[in-house]
Amino acid sequence: MSEQVSFTLRGRNPDVLTCIANLSNDEVFTPPELANRMLDTLAAAWAAKNDGADIWADKRVKFLDPCAKSGVFLREITSRLTQGLAQEIPDLSERVDHILTKQVFGIGITHLTSLLARRSLYCSKHAKGEHSIAKSFENDDGNIWFKRQRHTWSEDRCTYCGASKKSLDRGEGAETHAYAFIHTDNIKARIAEFFGGDMQFDVIIGNPPYQLGDGGGGGGASATPIYNLFVDAALALDGGFNCEVQLPTDEVAQVR
């Protein structure tokens, strides 16, 4: 019986990110298949604007997911770079460490999703942990940044995202859903705070939260859209080449 079971299950180990359940309306996970469609479109646009260059074979390109949830974009980017840089950096462990420490970055939208993203990317929720496949980090966050943010209230609304104070002015133990990438007057200064003053990204890609509910009910009819704020912040980082990929409207890749 054990031999039959072993044979039956062989090769059927599912990708956990294809079957993970959404945590909330804000934490909706992008399926790997959709993420890869976006990355295919990205690679084609990059090649068209860079004389046919293969983005996955360039060890200098830096990628940012400003609204990391499951970490699927960063994981799939890392997989593609690992193949594309095989000739440039022949040693596998050196290649993977270079990619994880120098090329892929993320900003978690909640504490839990930051842990999920690290687990997907580093094979450990601790970037410098025993089981992490990255070997050069000096802290457990690695390149997945998260710190709890606060809304800036003006009367009953957040001045940055329009969130309802009634709905999201909560205690210290609850998520605020004040996303760091869009709660700033100066996105360049905010990125410098997260990753260092000389950090510039070539690709900003992700699936931002679509809207924030205001607690008024009505099936979301009066909810505030916020996905556009992520696009605006990405554009404000001043990339020379912009290619917006939409599959559908709430999955946005911003390419520099």
N, C-alpha and C positions, 0 to 999 in steps of 0.2 A: 504493500500500500504506500509506503513512504517513497519508494522509487517512482511509482506512478504519479504521485503528487508532485515530486520534484520535476519530473518531465513535463507535466501539465503547466506548471508555473514558470518554466524556464523562459526568459525573454519577455515576461509580462510585467515586470516591475514598473508601475506607472510613475510618470513625472508628477510629483506632489503638487506642482503649481498648476496642473491641469484640472485638479479636483478639489483644491482648497476653497472653502466657503468664504464668501464676503463677510466682513466683520460688522459693517455698518453702511449706511448710504454714502458716507465719505470714503470708506475703505473698500472700494470695489476693485477687485484684482483683475488685471489684464491677462487674458489667456496667452500662453506662450506662442500659439499659432499666430495671433494677431500682432504680438510684439515682433515676431520675425517678419511678418509682412511689412511692417513699418520699417524695419531695418533693411529689408531688401530695397524698398523705395529710397531710403536714405543713401544706400550704397550707389544706386543708379544715379541719383542726383549729384552726389559727390564726384563720381567719375565724369559725368557730363560737364561739370564746371572745372575739373582739374585734369584735363587732357587724358582721361581714361584711368586715372590713378585708382588703385585699390585701397579704400579707406582701412580695410582690415590688415593691410600689410605695412601700415605706417605707425611706428612706435612713438611718434610725437603727438598724435591726435588725442585730445582729452575729451571725455564724455561726462555729462552731468544729467542725472535724473533729479529734478528739483522737487519731486513729489513721490518719492520712493515708497512703495507699499510692500509688495511681495519680493521686490528685487529682480523681477523677471527681465527687465530691460538690461540692467547691468550684468546679469548672469549670461544672457544671450550675447551681449557685446563681448564679454570676456571669452566666451566659447569661440566666437568668430576670430577674435584677435589671437587666441592661442593657436589656431590653425594658420592664420595669415602671417604671423611673425615667426613661423618655424625656421625659415632660412636665416632671417635676421638675428634671431636669438635661439640657437640650436638647443641649448640646455633647457629642458621643460620646466624644471623648478625655478630657474632664473627667469625664464620667460613669463611664467604665471605671476611671479612676485613683482616683476616690472609692471605688468598690466594692472595688477590690483593696487599697487602703491602709487603709480605714476599716471594712469590713464583713465580709470573709472571712479566716479564720485557720485554720491547721492545725498539727498536731504530727506530724512524720514518725516512723514506727516504726523505720526503719533509715536509714542514710545514703543508700543508693541510692533508696529510696522517697521520701525528701525531695527528691531531685533530680528524680525523675519527677513528683512533685506540683507542683513549681515550673514544670517544663516544660509541664505541662498547664494550669496557671493563668496563668502570665505569658508563655507562649510562649518561655521561656528558662529554663535552669537557674540563671541569675543574675538575681535580681530587678531589679537596676539595670543589667543588661547592655545592650548595643547593641540587641538584638532584643526586649527586654522591652516588653510593652504597658503596663506600669506605669511612670510617669515620676517619682514622688516619693519612692521609697525611697532610703535613705542607706546600705544594706548589701545584700549579695547574697542574704541569706536571705529578705528581705521579711517576710511574715507566716507563712512556713512554718518553724517552729522545729524544729531537731534538734541534739542533742549526745549523744554516746555516754554511756550511763548504766551504772552497776554495780548488781548485785544486792547485797542485804544478807544475808549468810549467817548462819544460826544452825544450827550443826552442818552438816547436809547439805542444807538447804532455805533458799530465800529467804523472809524474814519477810513480804515484801509480796505476792509472787505465787505462792509455793510451788514455784518452779522448782528443779530438781535441780542441786546443785552439781557433781555428777559429769558432768552433761550440758552445763552452760552456764558453768562457771568456766573460761573460755578465755583465750587470749593477747590482746595488745593489737590484733592485726590482725583479729580475728573479731568478728562481731556478738554482742552479749550478749543481745539480745531482752529487755532490762530496760526496759520501756516507761515513759516519763517520767510519763505521766498517772496511772499506778497505783502508782508507786514513791515515795510521799510520805505523811507523816502529816498534811499540811495542804494540800489541793488548792488552796485559795484563795491561799495563799502561793506555791505552785508556779506558778499562773497569773500572779500578779503578777510573779514572777521572769522568766517568759517574755515577757509582753506589756505589763507596766506595772501599777502598783498600782491604778489606777482602772478596770481592764478588767472588764467584765461582759458575759457572752454571753446572748443571747436564745434561741439555738438551738444545741444540741450534737447533731451528727448524724454517723454513721459506721458502719463495718462492722469492729468490733474483732476482733483475733485470737481464735479460739475457745478454744484450749487450748495448753498447753506440754507437749511430750513429756518424759518423764523418762529416756529412754535405755534403758528396760528392755524395749523390743520389745512384742510382743503386740498389734500393730495399734492401738496407742493406748489400749488398755483401761485402763492405769494412768496416762494423761496427766492433767494438772491443768487443769481449766477456768478460764479467766481472763476471758471476755467479761463475766461478771457484775461483775467488779471495775471495768470501765469504766463500767458503768451506775451502780454505787454512787458512783463519783467524780463523775459528771455530776450525780447527785442532790445530792451534798454541796456543789455550787456554789450551791445554795439558790435555785433558780428559783421564782417564784411560781406559774406555770402549768406543769404537767407533763403531757406527752402522749407516751406510749411507743408507738412504731410498730415492729412486728415483721414482717418479710417475708423470710425466716422468722425463727426465734428468734435467729439470730446476726447479723441486720441490725437495728440498734437506733438509733432517733432519739429524742433526749431534747429536748423543747421546753420553753422557759421562757415 
